[in-house]
Amino acid sequence: MLISTSRKPSQKTRKFCKNLAHATGSESVNRGKMNMRELLLKALELDQYNLAIVNEIKGNPSKITFYSNKGEILLTILVGVTLDNERLNIAPSKLKIVSDVCELNVLSDILDLDLVEDAQDNYILISKSEDSLGKINFINKFGDKIKFQISVKKILEVSND
């Protein structure tokens, strides 16, 4: 997956995109003046089959829209994020998804990761939350929860494929 930003992103949004790309084994590019078509072509050039665009409100990542390589919207979610200054200790090549939130299981297809019932290390945990639809946490090879967290507040659009 190719991850990019809206135009003129804040430093926090750029950092979020780089961390998300590192954690999921994806590519991250600064958008600059690229339009949607150019972003999709860049994704194909990098052998990436989906595109994620991170939008912000007041300098903070607030919405992620996932697109197919044909430009079709696969999923749009409103998010809140928690970032950490430490380097993420995670091995994307062994990453799996463990999910308690059925509505977000589509992320396994979008990220091209296996959806499993249980995992011991290097996985994305999507869990239910009292204050949001769900929390996305990254668990490293030591079984530690990384401080990099995505809180999914609302699903705005989901593909019915």
ABEGO torsion letter per residue (X at the ends): XBBBBBBGBBAAAAAAAAAAAAAAGBBBBBAEABBAAAAAAAAAAAGBABBBBBBBBGGBBABBBBBBAAGBBABBBBBBBBBBABBBBBBAAABBBBBABAAAAAAAAAAGBBBBABBABGBBBBBBBAABABBBBBBBAAGBBBABBBBBABBABBBAX
